[in-house]
Amino acid sequence: MSSFVIAGKADDPSYARAEYAAKQVQAIVPNVFFRLEMKHPDHWKEFINSICKLYDFSSYSDDFGGPLVWTLEGDLVGGSADFVHNVCIHRFGMKDPPAVTDPLFKQIASDNLKQVKLQLQREQSGPSLAERCDTANAKAKVSNLLSSMSFDKRQLIHQGGTFEVWTSDQLAERQDEVRGAYADGQAARLEPGLRVCKVGQEDSHIIVLHPMPLVEKQLVLVPLRQTADITFKQLAEEEAAKQAEDAVVAPELPEDEAAKVAKLEIHPHKFRTGPIRDEDLSHLDFVAAMDILLNVGGVATWTGLKGSSEYRHPVETYIQVLPFPLNSAGADSPLQYPLELYIERVLHEGKTKLPVFPFQHYLVPVSPEKPDLQDYAKAVTTAYEKAKAHFDGSSWAIAFTTSWLLIMPMQPPDVDSPHHEAWLKLPPPHPCSLCGLLISMKVPSGFPETAGVMGLSNGKLVSTRAEEEGIPEGSPEFDVAIRDVRICSQLL
């Protein structure tokens, strides 16, 4: 396994070219790892001098401008041109990337500098938002507040796009439990240790750790008005009310104990049942989301479902942030998410559709006028409204970063329709699939759960036994057969 460190000034197009080449190599050679050390120009000299002394890279002067590449073992590779030519092209067979003068690298360097400046601003204001999230996550782990799942992970290339598919045999059971507990719009009560902090304009939202995370440090952004602190006294009173018929007297709690917060109550988003105009994502939602993305990093997602039935945990009805890196390689990969290079290329070409996706979708760049939180929030709000305008309907899934927003329209089936059975059996995947990470339950591969290697009738991927076996409507078996789901084995 080969591992490299790439260091450079954030505003340097040469560093941007080396970063770009590393991501290209990572996409085709997954077992090669890169660590990126991106520094503010004012901090570069001190950093590179310490590195040269540490590894005895004596051939570089004190004013060396970088970039510099070396292995984790301390073997020098050289500058950006040496790395691209000797490692990326000759060793790993990558095609020659564009010249360093290409506008692409100037844009990447500009974005890199914005990220570094924003991070420095946060560090000067005390513990950063990222540090607070890390601390809360570590405490939640120690207290066993997180119920993570194990996944079988595999990588695949489809039409030039890199994807990762994570499957788990625990997911179906968990979805059944969630549906049973929250299908009627019930609120969830979480351990208060999952709360991270307030965030957003005038502390409009709170950040909560997802109690059943799909990835490390998965965050949920909940409007403060949708939460409530439940004290031990309230819990005792509720329990006493339930047992009133048995004349059970609730024990008296010490005053200081009674006032402590026992649970954090989170009500589900009202989008599914309320008016779209009143309950859609607002500018305040995007301010809070961008605060996390700019300081923690990651892909933000949201699924807005109108009507049908609820299959999600209440926290999953809000914006979620899945921190980088979103891949099985972890922090050693320069790819922040599987489709990063693919989406960057599509944006660079000025296109709004990803050829790798066969379904309806729309890609919009996020282009703030200035590198500050309010402008980023304004830009992503504008992108969201622009993307929605391209589709009819009232349900959609979105994923967005500080650079782009991608929307996919959805059509939840009517609760009384046969297709609703398929919806419950195989609900839509998490919207992080829009950035190339598909998370799915393991579906049994044998009949009758699946059938039809080349597809079901009329080329469908999901059908019913009535359709596949030609059982006529009105026959004694029809009502049962029309709700007996068949899933094409191509989906497995």
C-alpha positions in Angstrom: 0.0 0.0 0.0 1.4 3.4 -1.0 0.8 6.5 1.1 1.7 10.1 0.2 1.6 13.5 1.9 0.9 16.5 -0.3 1.6 19.9 1.3 1.1 23.3 -0.2 -0.3 26.8 0.1 -4.0 27.0 -0.2 -4.0 29.7 -2.9 -1.4 27.9 -5.1 -2.7 26.5 -8.4 0.3 24.1 -8.4 -1.0 22.6 -5.2 -4.5 22.5 -6.6 -3.1 20.5 -9.6 -1.4 18.0 -7.3 -4.6 17.7 -5.3 -6.6 17.1 -8.4 -4.2 14.4 -9.7 -4.2 12.7 -6.3 -8.0 12.4 -6.5 -7.8 11.1 -10.0 -5.4 8.3 -8.9 -7.5 7.5 -5.8 -10.6 7.0 -8.1 -8.8 4.3 -10.1 -6.5 2.9 -7.5 -8.4 2.7 -4.2 -5.6 1.2 -2.2 -3.3 4.3 -2.6 -3.8 6.9 0.1 -3.0 10.6 0.2 -3.0 13.1 3.1 -3.5 16.7 2.1 -1.8 19.4 4.1 -3.3 22.7 2.9 -1.9 25.8 4.7 -2.7 29.4 4.7 0.0 31.4 2.8 1.0 33.2 6.0 1.6 30.0 7.8 3.4 28.1 5.0 7.0 29.1 5.7 6.9 28.0 9.3 5.2 24.7 8.4 7.5 23.7 5.5 10.7 24.6 7.4 9.6 22.4 10.2 9.0 19.5 7.7 12.3 20.0 6.0 14.1 19.8 9.3 12.1 16.8 10.5 12.8 14.7 7.4 16.1 16.3 6.5 15.0 17.6 3.1 18.1 19.8 2.9 17.8 20.7 -0.8 15.0 23.2 -0.2 15.7 26.8 0.9 13.8 28.7 3.7 11.7 30.6 1.1 10.6 27.4 -0.9 7.1 28.1 -2.1 5.9 24.5 -2.5 4.1 22.3 -3.1 6.0 19.4 -1.6 5.2 15.7 -1.7 6.7 12.9 0.4 5.7 9.5 1.6 4.6 8.7 5.1 7.9 6.9 5.6 9.7 10.1 5.0 10.9 9.5 1.4 11.0 12.7 -0.7 9.0 12.7 -4.0 9.5 16.3 -4.9 7.3 19.2 -6.1 4.0 19.2 -7.8 5.4 18.5 -11.3 7.5 15.6 -10.0 4.5 14.1 -8.2 2.2 14.3 -11.2 4.8 13.1 -13.7 6.6 10.4 -11.8 3.9 9.1 -9.5 0.5 9.8 -11.0 1.3 9.3 -14.7 4.3 6.9 -14.9 3.6 4.8 -11.8 -0.2 4.6 -11.8 -1.1 5.2 -15.4 -3.1 8.4 -15.0 -3.7 10.5 -18.1 -1.8 13.8 -18.3 -3.9 16.4 -16.4 -4.5 19.9 -17.7 -1.6 22.4 -17.4 -1.2 24.3 -14.2 -2.4 27.4 -16.0 -5.8 25.9 -16.6 -8.6 28.0 -15.1 -9.8 24.9 -13.2 -6.8 25.0 -10.9 -7.2 28.7 -10.3 -10.8 28.1 -9.2 -9.8 25.2 -6.9 -7.1 27.3 -5.3 -9.6 30.1 -4.7 -12.0 27.7 -3.0 -9.2 26.2 -1.0 -8.2 29.6 0.3 -11.8 30.4 1.3 -11.9 27.2 3.3 -8.7 27.9 5.1 -9.6 31.5 6.0 -13.0 30.5 7.4 -11.4 27.7 9.5 -8.8 30.2 10.9 -11.6 32.6 11.8 -13.4 29.9 13.7 -10.2 28.8 15.5 -9.7 32.4 16.8 -13.1 32.4 18.3 -12.4 29.5 20.7 -13.3 25.8 20.3 -14.4 25.4 16.7 -17.7 23.9 15.8 -15.9 20.9 14.5 -14.1 20.4 17.8 -17.4 20.6 19.7 -18.9 18.0 17.4 -15.9 15.8 17.9 -16.1 16.1 21.7 -19.8 15.4 21.8 -19.3 12.4 19.5 -16.5 11.0 21.7 -18.6 11.4 24.9 -21.6 9.8 23.3 -19.5 6.8 22.3 -18.2 6.4 25.8 -21.7 6.6 27.2 -23.0 4.0 24.6 -25.6 6.4 23.2 -24.9 5.6 19.6 -26.2 2.4 17.9 -24.0 2.0 14.8 -24.4 -0.7 12.1 -21.8 -2.9 10.4 -21.8 -2.8 6.6 -20.4 -4.8 3.8 -18.7 -2.3 1.6 -17.8 -2.5 -2.1 -16.7 0.0 -4.7 -17.8 0.0 -8.4 -17.3 2.1 -11.5 -20.4 2.8 -13.6 -20.3 4.9 -16.7 -17.2 6.7 -15.5 -18.5 7.5 -12.0 -17.2 6.0 -8.8 -19.8 4.6 -6.4 -19.7 2.8 -3.1 -22.4 0.4 -2.1 -22.8 -0.3 1.6 -25.3 -3.1 2.6 -26.3 -4.4 6.0 -28.6 -7.2 7.1 -29.5 -5.0 10.2 -31.1 -2.2 8.2 -34.4 -4.0 7.4 -35.0 -4.9 11.0 -34.1 -1.3 12.1 -36.5 0.2 9.5 -39.3 -2.1 10.8 -38.7 -0.9 14.4 -38.6 2.7 13.4 -41.8 2.4 11.3 -43.6 0.7 14.2 -42.6 3.4 16.6 -43.0 6.6 14.6 -45.3 5.8 11.6 -48.2 7.9 13.1 -46.1 11.0 13.6 -44.9 10.4 17.2 -42.0 12.4 18.6 -38.7 10.8 19.5 -37.1 11.1 22.9 -33.4 11.0 22.8 -30.7 11.0 25.4 -29.7 14.6 26.2 -26.0 13.6 25.7 -26.7 13.5 21.9 -27.2 17.3 21.8 -24.1 19.1 20.5 -24.8 22.8 20.6 -27.0 25.6 19.2 -26.2 26.9 15.7 -27.5 29.3 13.1 -28.9 32.8 13.0 -29.8 33.8 16.6 -29.4 30.1 17.6 -32.3 29.0 15.5 -31.3 25.3 15.4 -29.6 22.7 17.5 -27.1 20.1 16.3 -27.9 16.6 17.4 -25.8 13.4 16.9 -27.9 10.9 15.0 -28.6 8.1 17.5 -28.3 5.4 14.8 -25.6 6.8 12.5 -24.8 5.4 9.1 -21.4 7.1 9.1 -19.0 8.5 11.8 -20.3 11.6 13.5 -23.5 11.9 11.5 -25.3 15.2 12.5 -28.9 16.3 12.4 -30.0 19.9 12.3 -33.3 20.5 14.1 -35.1 23.9 14.5 -35.2 24.8 18.1 -38.9 25.2 18.0 -39.3 21.5 17.2 -37.6 20.3 20.4 -38.4 20.2 24.0 -36.4 19.3 27.2 -38.2 16.7 29.2 -37.2 16.7 32.9 -37.1 13.8 35.3 -40.1 15.3 37.1 -42.2 15.3 33.9 -41.2 11.6 33.2 -42.2 10.7 36.8 -45.6 12.5 36.4 -46.2 10.7 33.1 -45.4 7.4 34.6 -47.7 8.1 37.5 -50.6 9.0 35.2 -50.2 5.7 33.4 -50.4 3.8 36.7 -53.2 5.9 38.2 -55.7 3.1 37.8 -53.5 0.9 40.0 -53.2 3.6 42.6 -49.5 3.7 42.3 -47.9 6.8 43.9 -44.9 8.3 42.1 -41.9 8.6 44.3 -40.8 12.1 45.3 -37.7 13.2 43.6 -35.2 15.6 45.2 -35.8 19.1 43.8 -32.4 19.4 42.1 -32.8 15.9 40.5 -36.4 16.6 39.4 -35.4 19.7 37.4 -32.6 17.9 35.4 -33.2 17.1 31.7 -33.9 13.4 31.2 -34.8 13.4 27.5 -34.5 15.6 24.5 -37.8 15.4 22.6 -37.8 15.9 18.9 -41.0 16.2 16.9 -41.0 15.2 13.2 -40.8 17.8 10.5 -44.2 19.1 9.5 -43.5 19.1 5.7 -45.2 15.8 5.1 -48.5 16.9 6.6 -48.4 20.7 6.5 -48.6 23.4 3.7 -45.4 23.4 1.6 -45.1 27.2 1.7 -45.1 27.2 5.5 -43.0 24.0 6.1 -40.4 23.9 3.3 -36.8 24.6 3.9 -36.1 28.2 4.7 -33.1 30.6 4.5 -32.6 30.0 8.3 -32.3 26.3 7.6 -29.6 26.9 5.1 -27.7 29.4 7.3 -27.5 26.7 10.0 -26.6 24.0 7.4 -23.8 26.1 5.8 -22.4 26.9 9.3 -21.8 23.2 9.7 -20.6 22.5 6.2 -18.1 25.4 6.3 -16.7 24.4 9.7 -17.1 20.7 9.9 -17.3 19.7 6.2 -19.5 17.1 4.6 -22.5 16.6 2.5 -25.9 17.8 3.7 -29.0 15.9 2.8 -32.8 16.2 3.1 -35.8 14.3 2.0 -39.0 16.2 1.7 -42.0 13.8 1.4 -45.5 15.0 0.9 -48.3 12.6 1.9 -47.9 8.8 1.8 -46.8 7.1 5.0 -43.8 7.7 7.3 -41.0 5.2 7.5 -38.3 7.4 8.9 -37.1 8.2 12.4 -38.1 11.8 13.4 -34.5 13.1 13.2 -34.3 11.9 9.6 -37.1 14.3 8.6 -34.6 17.1 9.1 -31.4 18.2 7.3 -28.6 15.8 8.1 -24.9 16.3 7.6 -22.7 13.4 6.8 -19.1 14.6 7.5 -16.2 13.9 5.2 -14.8 11.5 4.3 -17.8 9.6 2.9 -15.9 6.6 1.7 -14.6 3.3 3.0 -11.0 4.4 2.7 -11.4 7.0 5.4 -9.2 10.0 6.1 -6.3 8.7 4.0 -8.4 9.2 0.8 -8.2 12.6 -1.0 -11.7 11.9 -2.3 -14.2 13.4 0.1 -17.1 11.4 -1.5 -17.3 8.9 -4.3 -18.7 11.1 -7.1 -16.5 14.1 -6.2 -14.5 14.2 -9.4 -17.5 13.3 -11.5 -19.6 16.1 -10.2 -16.7 18.6 -10.4 -16.2 17.7 -14.0 -19.9 18.2 -14.8 -20.0 21.5 -13.0 -16.8 22.6 -14.9 -18.5 21.8 -18.2 -21.5 23.9 -17.2 -23.9 21.0 -17.3 -26.9 20.4 -15.0 -27.3 16.6 -15.5 -25.1 13.7 -14.4 -25.0 11.1 -17.3 -24.4 8.4 -14.7 -27.9 8.9 -13.2 -30.8 7.4 -15.3 -33.5 9.2 -13.2 -34.7 12.8 -13.2 -32.4 15.2 -11.3 -30.9 18.7 -11.6 -27.5 19.9 -10.5 -26.9 23.6 -9.6 -23.7 25.3 -8.6 -23.5 27.1 -5.3 -21.8 30.4 -6.1 -21.5 32.9 -3.2 -20.5 36.5 -4.0 -18.3 36.6 -0.9 -16.7 33.9 1.2 -18.9 34.4 4.3 -21.6 32.4 6.0 -24.5 34.7 4.9 -23.5 34.7 1.3 -23.1 30.9 1.2 -26.5 30.5 2.8 -28.0 32.9 0.2 -26.3 31.1 -2.6 -27.6 27.6 -1.6 -31.1 29.0 -0.9 -31.1 30.4 -4.5 -29.8 27.1 -5.8 -32.5 25.2 -4.0 -35.3 27.4 -5.4 -33.9 27.2 -8.9 -33.6 23.4 -8.7 -37.2 22.9 -7.5 -38.5 25.1 -10.3 -37.5 22.5 -12.9 -39.9 19.9 -11.6 -43.6 19.5 -10.9 -44.7 17.7 -7.8 -44.2 18.4 -4.1 -41.7 15.7 -2.9 -37.9 15.6 -3.5 -34.6 14.5 -2.1 -31.6 16.9 -2.1 -27.9 16.7 -1.3 -25.7 19.8 -1.2 -22.2 21.0 -0.3 -20.5 24.4 -0.3 -20.1 24.0 -4.1 -23.3 22.4 -5.5 -26.8 21.3 -4.8 -28.5 18.2 -6.5 -32.2 17.6 -6.4 -34.2 14.4 -7.3 -38.0 14.6 -7.6 -39.9 11.8 -5.8 -43.4 10.4 -6.1 -44.5 8.8 -2.9 -47.3 6.2 -3.6 -50.8 6.6 -2.2 -51.2 4.6 1.0 -54.1 2.6 -0.5 -52.2 1.6 -3.6 -50.4 -1.7 -4.2 -47.2 0.2 -4.9 -47.2 1.3 -1.3 -46.3 -2.2 -0.3 -43.2 -2.0 -2.4 -42.5 1.4 -0.9 -42.6 -0.1 2.6 -40.6 -3.2 1.6 -37.8 -1.3 -0.2 -38.1 2.4 0.8 -36.0 5.1 -1.0 -32.3 5.0 -0.1 -30.7 7.7 2.0 -30.2 10.8 -0.2 -26.4 10.5 0.3 -26.7 8.2 -2.7 -26.8 11.4 -4.8 -23.1 11.8 -4.0 -22.3 8.2 -4.9 -22.7 6.5 -1.5 -25.6 4.0 -1.7 -26.7 2.5 1.6 -29.2 -0.3 1.4 -30.6 -3.3 3.2 -29.6 -6.7 2.1 -32.5 -8.2 0.0 -32.8 -12.0 -0.1 -31.7 -13.1 -3.6 -34.1 -16.1 -3.9 -37.6 -16.6 -5.1 -40.2 -15.3 -4.2 -38.6 -12.2 -2.9 -36.8 -11.6 -6.2 -37.3 -12.8 -9.7 -36.3 -12.0 -13.2 -32.6 -11.6 -13.9 -33.3 -9.5 -17.0 -36.0 -7.4 -15.3 -39.7 -8.0 -14.5 -42.6 -7.5 -16.8 -42.4 -4.4 -19.0 -38.9 -3.8 -17.9 -39.9 -2.9 -14.3 -37.5 -3.3 -11.4 -40.3 -3.5 -8.8 -43.6 -5.3 -9.5 -46.2 -7.5 -7.8 -47.0 -11.2 -8.0 -50.4 -10.4 -9.7 -48.6 -8.6 -12.5 -45.9 -11.2 -12.9 -48.2 -14.2 -12.9 -51.0 -12.6 -14.8 -53.6 -13.0 -12.0 -56.7 -11.2 -13.2 -58.4 -8.5 -11.1 -61.6 -9.8 -9.5 -60.2 -13.3 -9.0 -60.1 -14.7 -5.4 -56.3 -14.5 -5.3 -56.0 -11.0 -6.7 -56.3 -8.9 -3.6 -53.4 -10.8 -1.9 -51.3 -11.1 -5.0 -51.4 -7.4 -5.9 -49.7 -6.6 -2.6 -47.1 -9.4 -2.9 -44.0 -7.5 -4.0 -41.5 -8.8 -6.5 -38.1 -7.1 -6.8 -35.9 -7.6 -9.8 -32.6 -9.3 -9.0 -30.7 -6.5 -10.9 -31.3 -4.4 -7.8 -29.3 -6.7 -5.6 
